[in-house]
Amino acid sequence: MNDNINPDYYRKKIEVTDFIMEYDLSFVEGCIVKYIVRWKVKNGLEDLKKARWYLDKLIKQQENEDES
């Protein structure tokens, strides 16, 4: 059965959503994990660029917090 909400590439040994929740990741951190997990089976380079975009946001946030 084709599951558009939770497709096969999110369900290996552990569902990505369960991993994100188990580790209490923020929205930005969860997006990074999501895009990294699916890039080979969904949108390729586009997903890697999305993961990088979110990672850059996270880095900038951390740098700002470190400066405070």
MMTF fields as JSON, N, C-alpha, C and O atoms, coordinates in Angstrom:
{
  "mmtfVersion": "1.0.0",
  "mmtfProducer": "UNKNOWN",
  "numBonds": 271,
  "numAtoms": 272,
  "numGroups": 68,
  "numChains": 1,
  "numModels": 1,
  "chainsPerModel": [1],
  "groupsPerChain": [68],
  "chainIdList": ["A"],
  "bondAtomList": [4, 2, 8, 6, 12, 10, 16, 14, 20, 18, 24, 22, 28, 26, 32, 30, 36, 34, 40, 38, 44, 42, 48, 46, 52, 50, 56, 54, 60, 58, 64, 62, 68, 66, 72, 70, 76, 74, 80, 78, 84, 82, 88, 86, 92, 90, 96, 94, 100, 98, 104, 102, 108, 106, 112, 110, 116, 114, 120, 118, 124, 122, 128, 126, 132, 130, 136, 134, 140, 138, 144, 142, 148, 146, 152, 150, 156, 154, 160, 158, 164, 162, 168, 166, 172, 170, 176, 174, 180, 178, 184, 182, 188, 186, 192, 190, 196, 194, 200, 198, 204, 202, 208, 206, 212, 210, 216, 214, 220, 218, 224, 222, 228, 226, 232, 230, 236, 234, 240, 238, 244, 242, 248, 246, 252, 250, 256, 254, 260, 258, 264, 262, 268, 266],
  "bondOrderList": [1, 1, 1, 1, 1, 1, 1, 1, 1, 1, 1, 1, 1, 1, 1, 1, 1, 1, 1, 1, 1, 1, 1, 1, 1, 1, 1, 1, 1, 1, 1, 1, 1, 1, 1, 1, 1, 1, 1, 1, 1, 1, 1, 1, 1, 1, 1, 1, 1, 1, 1, 1, 1, 1, 1, 1, 1, 1, 1, 1, 1, 1, 1, 1, 1, 1, 1],
  "groupList": [{"groupName": "MET", "atomNameList": ["N", "CA", "C", "O"], "elementList": ["N", "C", "C", "O"], "formalChargeList": [0, 0, 0, 0], "bondAtomList": [1, 0, 2, 1, 3, 2], "bondOrderList": [1, 1, 2], "singleLetterCode": "M", "chemCompType": "L-PEPTIDE LINKING"}, {"groupName": "ASN", "atomNameList": ["N", "CA", "C", "O"], "elementList": ["N", "C", "C", "O"], "formalChargeList": [0, 0, 0, 0], "bondAtomList": [1, 0, 2, 1, 3, 2], "bondOrderList": [1, 1, 2], "singleLetterCode": "N", "chemCompType": "L-PEPTIDE LINKING"}, {"groupName": "ASP", "atomNameList": ["N", "CA", "C", "O"], "elementList": ["N", "C", "C", "O"], "formalChargeList": [0, 0, 0, 0], "bondAtomList": [1, 0, 2, 1, 3, 2], "bondOrderList": [1, 1, 2], "singleLetterCode": "D", "chemCompType": "L-PEPTIDE LINKING"}, {"groupName": "ILE", "atomNameList": ["N", "CA", "C", "O"], "elementList": ["N", "C", "C", "O"], "formalChargeList": [0, 0, 0, 0], "bondAtomList": [1, 0, 2, 1, 3, 2], "bondOrderList": [1, 1, 2], "singleLetterCode": "I", "chemCompType": "L-PEPTIDE LINKING"}, {"groupName": "PRO", "atomNameList": ["N", "CA", "C", "O"], "elementList": ["N", "C", "C", "O"], "formalChargeList": [0, 0, 0, 0], "bondAtomList": [1, 0, 2, 1, 3, 2], "bondOrderList": [1, 1, 2], "singleLetterCode": "P", "chemCompType": "L-PEPTIDE LINKING"}, {"groupName": "TYR", "atomNameList": ["N", "CA", "C", "O"], "elementList": ["N", "C", "C", "O"], "formalChargeList": [0, 0, 0, 0], "bondAtomList": [1, 0, 2, 1, 3, 2], "bondOrderList": [1, 1, 2], "singleLetterCode": "Y", "chemCompType": "L-PEPTIDE LINKING"}, {"groupName": "ARG", "atomNameList": ["N", "CA", "C", "O"], "elementList": ["N", "C", "C", "O"], "formalChargeList": [0, 0, 0, 0], "bondAtomList": [1, 0, 2, 1, 3, 2], "bondOrderList": [1, 1, 2], "singleLetterCode": "R", "chemCompType": "L-PEPTIDE LINKING"}, {"groupName": "LYS", "atomNameList": ["N", "CA", "C", "O"], "elementList": ["N", "C", "C", "O"], "formalChargeList": [0, 0, 0, 0], "bondAtomList": [1, 0, 2, 1, 3, 2], "bondOrderList": [1, 1, 2], "singleLetterCode": "K", "chemCompType": "L-PEPTIDE LINKING"}, {"groupName": "GLU", "atomNameList": ["N", "CA", "C", "O"], "elementList": ["N", "C", "C", "O"], "formalChargeList": [0, 0, 0, 0], "bondAtomList": [1, 0, 2, 1, 3, 2], "bondOrderList": [1, 1, 2], "singleLetterCode": "E", "chemCompType": "L-PEPTIDE LINKING"}, {"groupName": "VAL", "atomNameList": ["N", "CA", "C", "O"], "elementList": ["N", "C", "C", "O"], "formalChargeList": [0, 0, 0, 0], "bondAtomList": [1, 0, 2, 1, 3, 2], "bondOrderList": [1, 1, 2], "singleLetterCode": "V", "chemCompType": "L-PEPTIDE LINKING"}, {"groupName": "THR", "atomNameList": ["N", "CA", "C", "O"], "elementList": ["N", "C", "C", "O"], "formalChargeList": [0, 0, 0, 0], "bondAtomList": [1, 0, 2, 1, 3, 2], "bondOrderList": [1, 1, 2], "singleLetterCode": "T", "chemCompType": "L-PEPTIDE LINKING"}, {"groupName": "PHE", "atomNameList": ["N", "CA", "C", "O"], "elementList": ["N", "C", "C", "O"], "formalChargeList": [0, 0, 0, 0], "bondAtomList": [1, 0, 2, 1, 3, 2], "bondOrderList": [1, 1, 2], "singleLetterCode": "F", "chemCompType": "L-PEPTIDE LINKING"}, {"groupName": "LEU", "atomNameList": ["N", "CA", "C", "O"], "elementList": ["N", "C", "C", "O"], "formalChargeList": [0, 0, 0, 0], "bondAtomList": [1, 0, 2, 1, 3, 2], "bondOrderList": [1, 1, 2], "singleLetterCode": "L", "chemCompType": "L-PEPTIDE LINKING"}, {"groupName": "SER", "atomNameList": ["N", "CA", "C", "O"], "elementList": ["N", "C", "C", "O"], "formalChargeList": [0, 0, 0, 0], "bondAtomList": [1, 0, 2, 1, 3, 2], "bondOrderList": [1, 1, 2], "singleLetterCode": "S", "chemCompType": "L-PEPTIDE LINKING"}, {"groupName": "GLY", "atomNameList": ["N", "CA", "C", "O"], "elementList": ["N", "C", "C", "O"], "formalChargeList": [0, 0, 0, 0], "bondAtomList": [1, 0, 2, 1, 3, 2], "bondOrderList": [1, 1, 2], "singleLetterCode": "G", "chemCompType": "PEPTIDE LINKING"}, {"groupName": "CYS", "atomNameList": ["N", "CA", "C", "O"], "elementList": ["N", "C", "C", "O"], "formalChargeList": [0, 0, 0, 0], "bondAtomList": [1, 0, 2, 1, 3, 2], "bondOrderList": [1, 1, 2], "singleLetterCode": "C", "chemCompType": "L-PEPTIDE LINKING"}, {"groupName": "TRP", "atomNameList": ["N", "CA", "C", "O"], "elementList": ["N", "C", "C", "O"], "formalChargeList": [0, 0, 0, 0], "bondAtomList": [1, 0, 2, 1, 3, 2], "bondOrderList": [1, 1, 2], "singleLetterCode": "W", "chemCompType": "L-PEPTIDE LINKING"}, {"groupName": "ALA", "atomNameList": ["N", "CA", "C", "O"], "elementList": ["N", "C", "C", "O"], "formalChargeList": [0, 0, 0, 0], "bondAtomList": [1, 0, 2, 1, 3, 2], "bondOrderList": [1, 1, 2], "singleLetterCode": "A", "chemCompType": "L-PEPTIDE LINKING"}, {"groupName": "GLN", "atomNameList": ["N", "CA", "C", "O"], "elementList": ["N", "C", "C", "O"], "formalChargeList": [0, 0, 0, 0], "bondAtomList": [1, 0, 2, 1, 3, 2], "bondOrderList": [1, 1, 2], "singleLetterCode": "Q", "chemCompType": "L-PEPTIDE LINKING"}],
  "groupTypeList": [0, 1, 2, 1, 3, 1, 4, 2, 5, 5, 6, 7, 7, 3, 8, 9, 10, 2, 11, 3, 0, 8, 5, 2, 12, 13, 11, 9, 8, 14, 15, 3, 9, 7, 5, 3, 9, 6, 16, 7, 9, 7, 1, 14, 12, 8, 2, 12, 7, 7, 17, 6, 16, 5, 12, 2, 7, 12, 3, 7, 18, 18, 8, 1, 8, 2, 8, 13],
  "groupIdList": [1, 2, 3, 4, 5, 6, 7, 8, 9, 10, 11, 12, 13, 14, 15, 16, 17, 18, 19, 20, 21, 22, 23, 24, 25, 26, 27, 28, 29, 30, 31, 32, 33, 34, 35, 36, 37, 38, 39, 40, 41, 42, 43, 44, 45, 46, 47, 48, 49, 50, 51, 52, 53, 54, 55, 56, 57, 58, 59, 60, 61, 62, 63, 64, 65, 66, 67, 68],
  "secStructList": [7, 7, 7, 1, 1, 1, 7, 4, 4, 4, 5, 1, 1, 1, 5, 2, 2, 2, 2, 2, 2, 2, 6, 6, 7, 7, 2, 2, 2, 2, 2, 2, 2, 2, 2, 2, 2, 2, 6, 6, 6, 6, 6, 6, 2, 2, 2, 2, 2, 2, 2, 2, 2, 2, 2, 2, 2, 2, 2, 2, 2, 2, 2, 2, 2, 2, 2, 7],
  "xCoordList": [0.842, 0.0, 0.886, 1.859, 0.561, 1.305, 0.84, -0.321, 1.747, 1.428, 2.064, 3.273, 1.264, 1.793, 2.219, 3.034, 1.696, 2.045, 3.346, 4.17, 3.537, 4.711, 5.285, 5.157, 5.92, 6.402, 7.526, 8.127, 7.79, 8.781, 10.143, 10.811, 10.574, 11.913, 12.009, 13.111, 10.911, 10.942, 10.83, 10.978, 10.573, 10.35, 11.347, 11.068, 12.473, 13.444, 13.339, 12.279, 14.406, 14.337, 13.661, 13.065, 13.758, 13.071, 12.513, 13.166, 11.33, 10.742, 11.472, 11.827, 11.687, 12.399, 11.695, 12.349, 10.386, 9.637, 9.871, 10.031, 9.892, 10.153, 11.555, 11.746, 12.536, 13.905, 13.963, 14.572, 13.33, 13.32, 12.68, 13.192, 11.58, 10.893, 11.685, 11.764, 12.268, 13.051, 14.22, 14.548, 14.842, 15.993, 15.602, 16.465, 14.297, 13.774, 14.422, 14.858, 14.475, 15.094, 14.16, 12.939, 14.744, 13.97, 13.45, 13.813, 12.609, 12.091, 13.232, 13.244, 14.184, 15.308, 16.159, 16.527, 16.467, 17.252, 16.51, 17.112, 15.201, 14.395, 14.386, 14.435, 14.323, 14.364, 15.686, 15.715, 16.783, 18.103, 18.113, 18.529, 17.656, 17.618, 16.727, 17.11, 15.547, 14.579, 15.18, 15.097, 15.784, 16.322, 17.532, 17.71, 18.356, 19.515, 19.069, 19.632, 18.064, 17.586, 16.996, 17.186, 16.296, 15.551, 16.237, 15.725, 17.371, 17.924, 18.207, 18.012, 18.652, 18.991, 17.756, 17.832, 16.622, 15.43, 14.329, 13.311, 14.518, 13.452, 13.945, 13.779, 14.539, 14.862, 16.346, 16.732, 17.173, 18.602, 19.245, 19.072, 19.979, 20.732, 19.856, 20.306, 18.633, 17.715, 17.541, 17.55, 17.383, 17.237, 18.526, 18.474, 19.677, 20.944, 21.072, 21.554, 20.645, 20.699, 19.729, 20.034, 18.567, 17.623, 18.212, 18.094, 18.845, 19.487, 20.571, 20.694, 21.348, 22.403, 21.796, 22.332, 20.683, 20.024, 19.634, 19.879, 19.023, 18.64, 19.868, 19.861, 20.908, 22.128, 22.785, 23.263, 22.811, 23.351, 22.555, 23.138, 21.234, 20.396, 20.752, 20.86, 20.933, 21.267, 22.642, 22.82, 23.596, 24.939, 24.876, 25.473, 24.163, 24.036, 23.389, 23.828, 22.355, 21.682, 22.674, 22.72, 23.451, 24.404, 25.499, 25.909, 25.974, 26.981, 26.459, 27.176, 25.203, 24.588, 24.449, 24.652, 24.105, 23.982, 25.349, 25.47, 26.371, 27.729, 28.284, 29.093, 27.843, 28.307, 27.64, 28.162, 26.482, 25.729, 26.357, 25.849],
  "yCoordList": [-1.189, 0.0, 1.251, 1.32, 2.206, 3.449, 4.41, 4.815, 4.766, 5.652, 7.013, 7.173, 7.989, 9.316, 10.091, 11.008, 9.75, 10.435, 9.892, 10.663, 8.601, 7.952, 6.943, 5.737, 7.423, 6.52, 5.6, 5.815, 4.584, 3.561, 4.127, 3.598, 5.199, 5.711, 6.363, 6.7, 6.548, 7.021, 5.868, 6.078, 4.665, 3.525, 2.419, 1.535, 2.449, 1.36, 0.611, 0.068, 0.567, -0.093, 0.793, 0.303, 2.093, 3.046, 4.148, 4.573, 4.594, 5.686, 6.98, 7.228, 7.789, 9.055, 9.919, 10.517, 9.984, 10.785, 10.286, 11.088, 8.971, 8.413, 8.778, 9.095, 8.736, 9.115, 10.574, 10.899, 11.449, 12.88, 13.13, 13.923, 12.468, 12.652, 12.04, 12.628, 10.868, 10.185, 11.046, 11.066, 11.749, 12.585, 14.035, 14.901, 14.296, 15.613, 16.707, 17.737, 16.465, 17.411, 18.569, 18.416, 19.716, 20.892, 20.72, 19.772, 21.635, 21.606, 21.632, 20.851, 22.533, 22.675, 21.404, 20.918, 20.872, 19.638, 18.484, 17.679, 18.409, 17.355, 17.452, 16.431, 18.667, 18.844, 18.365, 17.734, 18.664, 18.209, 16.688, 16.13, 16.021, 14.552, 14.044, 13.135, 14.624, 14.188, 14.252, 13.29, 15.387, 15.545, 14.65, 14.151, 14.438, 13.558, 12.107, 11.386, 11.697, 10.314, 10.014, 8.915, 10.955, 10.65, 11.056, 10.732, 11.75, 12.359, 11.357, 11.682, 10.166, 9.18, 8.602, 8.161, 8.6, 7.945, 8.908, 8.487, 10.2, 11.127, 12.214, 12.086, 13.266, 14.419, 14.659, 15.717, 13.704, 13.8, 15.081, 15.463, 15.732, 16.929, 18.018, 18.742, 18.138, 19.145, 18.947, 19.922, 17.7, 17.438, 17.724, 18.198, 17.449, 17.79, 19.297, 19.768, 20.043, 21.5, 22.011, 22.971, 21.377, 21.752, 21.456, 22.271, 20.294, 19.943, 20.966, 21.384, 21.365, 22.366, 23.699, 24.369, 24.092, 25.348, 25.353, 26.325, 24.251, 24.155, 24.071, 24.643, 23.379, 23.285, 24.656, 25.008, 25.424, 26.786, 27.632, 28.421, 27.48, 28.204, 27.813, 28.665, 26.513, 26.012, 26.525, 26.919, 26.519, 27.02, 28.502, 28.93, 29.274, 30.721, 30.96, 31.831, 30.198, 30.316, 30.022, 30.745, 28.977, 28.59, 29.643, 29.965, 30.179, 31.228, 32.451, 33.057, 32.82, 33.956, 33.717, 34.63, 32.503, 32.172, 32.177, 32.59, 31.714, 31.685, 33.081, 33.307, 34.031, 35.414, 36.157, 37.165, 35.658, 36.328, 36.108, 36.603],
  "zCoordList": [0.0, 0.0, 0.0, 0.75, -0.813, -0.905, 0.189, 0.215, 1.083, 2.195, 1.941, 2.109, 1.541, 1.228, 2.466, 2.362, 3.621, 4.857, 5.438, 5.931, 5.387, 5.975, 4.98, 5.188, 3.895, 2.847, 3.319, 4.372, 2.526, 2.88, 3.239, 4.127, 2.565, 2.848, 4.224, 4.657, 4.913, 6.3, 7.29, 8.494, 6.812, 7.705, 7.417, 6.608, 8.047, 7.95, 9.266, 9.577, 10.044, 11.345, 12.378, 13.337, 12.176, 13.051, 12.154, 11.202, 12.457, 11.675, 12.007, 13.159, 10.999, 11.189, 12.232, 13.086, 12.168, 13.137, 14.56, 15.479, 14.746, 16.077, 16.556, 17.731, 15.655, 15.997, 16.434, 17.453, 15.665, 15.963, 17.327, 18.117, 17.602, 18.876, 20.029, 21.108, 19.806, 20.854, 21.315, 22.501, 20.395, 20.724, 20.987, 21.127, 21.052, 21.388, 20.534, 21.049, 19.222, 18.309, 18.02, 18.016, 17.781, 17.406, 15.98, 15.284, 15.564, 14.195, 13.179, 12.227, 13.388, 12.454, 12.437, 11.368, 13.603, 13.679, 13.012, 12.302, 13.244, 12.634, 11.121, 10.435, 10.59, 9.136, 8.559, 7.503, 9.252, 8.794, 8.692, 7.676, 9.746, 9.756, 8.632, 7.896, 8.498, 7.481, 6.08, 5.317, 5.75, 4.403, 4.159, 3.048, 5.164, 5.01, 4.806, 3.983, 5.558, 5.459, 4.087, 3.564, 3.503, 2.278, 0.98, -0.092, 1.026, -0.184, -1.299, -2.47, -0.974, -2.018, -2.702, -3.849, -2.008, -2.556, -2.962, -3.511, -2.699, -3.053, -4.007, -5.22, -3.488, -4.324, -4.549, -5.045, -4.194, -4.472, -3.966, -2.808, -4.839, -4.507, -3.891, -3.003, -4.344, -3.784, -2.283, -1.531, -1.834, -0.402, 0.354, 1.488, -0.244, 0.41, 0.587, 1.617, -0.409, -0.309, 0.755, 1.463, 0.87, 1.92, 3.294, 4.21, 3.442, 4.712, 5.047, 6.198, 4.061, 4.274, 4.696, 5.579, 4.075, 4.419, 5.895, 6.608, 6.346, 7.75, 8.655, 9.745, 8.233, 9.028, 9.168, 10.247, 8.091, 8.166, 9.152, 9.895, 9.169, 10.129, 11.564, 12.447, 11.776, 13.107, 13.552, 14.705, 12.643, 12.958, 13.317, 14.305, 12.527, 12.786, 14.149, 14.9, 14.467, 15.759, 16.889, 17.885, 16.732, 17.782, 17.925, 19.04, 16.802, 16.86, 17.586, 18.381, 17.315, 17.992, 19.485, 20.285, 19.859, 21.276, 21.965, 23.118, 21.248, 21.818, 22.027, 22.927, 21.182, 21.298, 22.451, 22.927, 22.901, 23.969, 25.316, 26.322]
}
